[in-house]
Amino acid sequence: MLFTDFIKYIPKIEKETLLSTDAHAKMAPLERISYLKEENYMDKNPRKAAVLMLFYPKNEVTHLALIVRNTYPGVHSSQIGFPGGKVEEYDVNLEETALRETHEEVGVPPHKVKIIKSFSEIYIPPSNFLVAPFMGISSEELTFIPDLDEVKRVLEFSIVDFLDDKSITKVKMSTSYATDIEVPAFMVDKYVVWGATAMMMSELKETIKSALI
């Protein structure tokens, strides 16, 4: 889909009702589904974080940016996710966190991004983070400058492939809470995207598809 066509649907996307746990559950490992409708995770005093689901034109075609995280000590080492990170005390709000972290991780300055919509927060049990996703757009082609301490590479996922159900598969994974389990995942340039990021992508995908009808 051309970016010029995609932006025509932005007003409809802004008005779409979020599907929240119903959309998350489509891409959640069975062991995670029980967490989706429980609200007692707030008793765990989770740390706050925010990520940016950024759409932009590449060769005039709409793309979505994801990152491959570097290997480091921690539960999210080497995983694929959206640019973003934890809230710092000087952040005015979660939106600012998402924009600041995106600038730091992939070199896209906040003034090049327009936030379109906030999406449903999602709790990540292994790291005890409550993550707020934001959809944003940049109207110009972007040159990503990954922070090599944190980001191995940027994945550029065309919206055509994103909306195509053929990009969804099931893979065997070993997680922090189970061994050798089958989980739903997106395939992005031969990378497996699962867990919280896949769940966020599911809500994003369903919202955009509803707006395109």
C-alpha positions as CSV (number, residue, x, y, z in Angstrom):
1,M,0.0,0.0,0.0
2,L,1.3,3.4,-1.0
3,F,1.9,5.7,1.9
4,T,-0.2,8.4,0.3
5,D,-3.1,5.9,0.3
6,F,-2.4,4.8,3.9
7,I,-2.5,8.3,5.4
8,K,-6.0,8.8,4.0
9,Y,-7.2,6.2,6.5
10,I,-5.5,7.8,9.5
11,P,-8.7,9.6,10.6
12,K,-10.6,6.3,10.7
13,I,-7.8,4.6,12.5
14,E,-7.9,7.3,15.2
15,K,-11.6,6.6,15.8
16,E,-11.4,2.8,15.9
17,T,-12.2,1.1,19.1
18,L,-9.3,-0.9,20.5
19,L,-9.8,-4.7,20.8
20,S,-7.4,-4.9,23.8
21,T,-7.2,-8.5,25.2
22,D,-9.3,-10.0,22.4
23,A,-6.6,-9.0,19.9
24,H,-3.7,-9.7,22.3
25,A,-5.0,-13.2,22.9
26,K,-4.7,-14.1,19.2
27,M,-0.9,-13.9,19.4
28,A,-0.5,-14.8,23.1
29,P,1.1,-18.1,24.2
30,L,-1.4,-20.2,26.1
31,E,0.6,-19.7,29.3
32,R,0.2,-16.0,28.9
33,I,-3.5,-15.7,28.3
34,S,-4.3,-16.0,32.0
35,Y,-2.5,-12.7,32.6
36,L,-4.4,-10.8,30.0
37,K,-7.7,-10.5,31.9
38,E,-6.2,-10.3,35.3
39,E,-5.6,-6.9,36.8
40,N,-3.7,-8.0,39.9
41,Y,-0.4,-7.4,38.1
42,M,-0.7,-3.8,39.5
43,D,0.0,-5.3,42.9
44,K,3.4,-6.1,41.6
45,N,4.2,-2.4,41.1
46,P,5.3,-2.9,37.5
47,R,7.8,-0.6,35.9
48,K,6.5,1.7,33.2
49,A,7.7,1.7,29.6
50,A,6.5,2.9,26.2
51,V,7.2,1.9,22.6
52,L,6.6,3.4,19.2
53,M,4.9,1.5,16.4
54,L,6.2,3.7,13.6
55,F,4.8,3.8,10.0
56,Y,6.7,5.6,7.3
57,P,7.2,5.6,3.5
58,K,10.0,3.5,1.9
59,N,10.2,3.8,-1.8
60,E,6.7,5.3,-1.5
61,V,5.3,2.1,0.2
62,T,4.1,2.0,3.8
63,H,6.5,0.2,6.2
64,L,6.5,-0.5,10.0
65,A,9.8,-0.3,11.9
66,L,10.9,-3.0,14.4
67,I,14.3,-3.6,15.9
68,V,16.5,-6.6,16.7
69,R,17.9,-6.0,20.1
70,N,21.6,-6.8,20.8
71,T,22.7,-9.6,23.1
72,Y,22.9,-8.5,26.7
73,P,22.2,-9.8,30.2
74,G,18.4,-9.7,30.5
75,V,15.1,-11.3,29.5
76,H,14.7,-9.3,26.3
77,S,18.2,-10.0,24.9
78,S,18.3,-10.6,21.1
79,Q,14.5,-10.3,20.8
80,I,12.6,-8.4,18.2
81,G,10.5,-5.5,19.4
82,F,9.5,-1.9,18.8
83,P,11.9,1.0,19.6
84,G,11.2,2.1,23.1
85,G,12.1,1.7,26.7
86,K,11.5,2.5,30.3
87,V,10.2,5.8,31.6
88,E,12.7,8.2,33.0
89,E,11.8,10.7,35.8
90,Y,12.3,13.6,33.4
91,D,9.8,12.3,30.8
92,V,6.6,14.4,30.8
93,N,4.4,11.5,29.8
94,L,4.5,8.0,28.2
95,E,4.3,9.5,24.7
96,E,7.5,11.5,25.4
97,T,9.1,8.3,26.6
98,A,8.3,6.5,23.3
99,L,9.6,9.4,21.2
100,R,12.8,9.9,23.3
101,E,13.7,6.2,23.3
102,T,13.0,5.9,19.5
103,H,15.4,8.8,19.0
104,E,18.0,7.2,21.2
105,E,17.7,3.7,19.7
106,V,17.2,4.3,16.0
107,G,18.0,8.0,15.4
108,V,14.6,9.3,14.5
109,P,14.1,12.7,16.1
110,P,10.7,13.4,17.8
111,H,9.9,16.3,15.4
112,K,9.7,13.8,12.5
113,V,7.0,11.8,14.2
114,K,3.3,12.5,14.6
115,I,1.6,10.4,17.3
116,I,-1.7,9.0,16.0
117,K,-3.1,6.9,18.7
118,S,-2.3,5.2,22.0
119,F,-2.9,1.4,22.1
120,S,-3.7,-0.9,25.0
121,E,-1.1,-1.4,27.6
122,I,0.3,-4.8,28.0
123,Y,2.0,-6.4,31.1
124,I,5.2,-8.4,30.6
125,P,5.6,-10.9,33.5
126,P,9.2,-11.9,33.1
127,S,10.5,-8.3,33.3
128,N,7.6,-6.8,35.3
129,F,7.1,-4.0,32.8
130,L,3.8,-2.4,31.9
131,V,4.3,-1.2,28.3
132,A,2.3,1.5,26.6
133,P,2.4,1.3,22.8
134,F,1.8,4.3,20.6
135,M,1.2,4.4,16.8
136,G,3.1,7.1,15.0
137,I,3.7,8.2,11.4
138,S,6.6,9.9,9.7
139,S,5.7,11.5,6.4
140,E,9.2,11.3,5.0
141,E,11.6,8.5,4.2
142,L,13.8,7.7,7.2
143,T,17.5,7.0,7.6
144,F,17.8,4.8,10.7
145,I,20.9,5.2,12.8
146,P,20.8,2.3,15.3
147,D,22.5,2.7,18.7
148,L,24.8,-0.3,18.3
149,D,25.0,-0.8,22.1
150,E,21.3,-1.7,22.1
151,V,20.1,-2.3,18.6
152,K,21.6,-4.9,16.2
153,R,19.5,-3.9,13.2
154,V,16.3,-2.2,12.1
155,L,13.6,-4.4,10.4
156,E,11.5,-2.7,7.8
157,F,8.2,-4.6,7.5
158,S,5.9,-3.6,4.6
159,I,2.3,-3.0,5.5
160,V,1.2,-5.5,2.8
161,D,3.1,-8.3,4.5
162,F,2.0,-7.1,8.0
163,L,-1.7,-7.3,7.1
164,D,-1.3,-10.6,5.3
165,D,-2.2,-13.5,7.5
166,K,0.5,-15.6,5.8
167,S,3.0,-13.7,7.9
168,I,1.7,-15.5,11.0
169,T,3.0,-18.9,12.0
170,K,3.6,-21.1,15.1
171,V,7.0,-21.9,16.4
172,K,8.4,-23.9,19.2
173,M,10.1,-21.7,21.9
174,S,11.6,-22.0,25.3
175,T,10.5,-19.1,27.5
176,S,11.1,-17.9,31.0
177,Y,8.0,-19.8,32.2
178,A,7.9,-22.9,29.9
179,T,10.1,-25.1,27.8
180,D,9.5,-26.2,24.2
181,I,6.0,-24.7,23.9
182,E,4.3,-23.8,20.6
183,V,3.6,-20.0,20.3
184,P,2.0,-17.9,17.6
185,A,4.4,-15.5,15.9
186,F,4.9,-13.1,13.1
187,M,7.7,-13.8,10.6
188,V,9.5,-10.6,9.6
189,D,12.5,-11.0,7.3
190,K,13.1,-14.5,8.6
191,Y,13.0,-13.2,12.2
192,V,10.5,-14.7,14.7
193,V,8.4,-12.0,16.5
194,W,6.5,-13.4,19.4
195,G,5.3,-12.6,22.9
196,A,4.4,-9.1,23.9
197,T,5.5,-7.5,20.6
198,A,3.4,-9.9,18.6
199,M,0.5,-9.2,20.9
200,M,0.8,-5.5,20.3
201,M,1.1,-6.1,16.6
202,S,-2.1,-8.1,16.7
203,E,-4.1,-5.2,18.1
204,L,-2.4,-2.8,15.7
205,K,-3.2,-5.1,12.7
206,E,-6.8,-5.6,13.7
207,T,-7.3,-1.8,14.2
208,I,-5.9,-1.0,10.8
209,K,-7.9,-3.7,9.0
210,S,-11.1,-2.5,10.6
211,A,-10.3,1.0,9.3
212,L,-9.6,-0.2,5.8
213,I,-13.1,-1.8,5.5
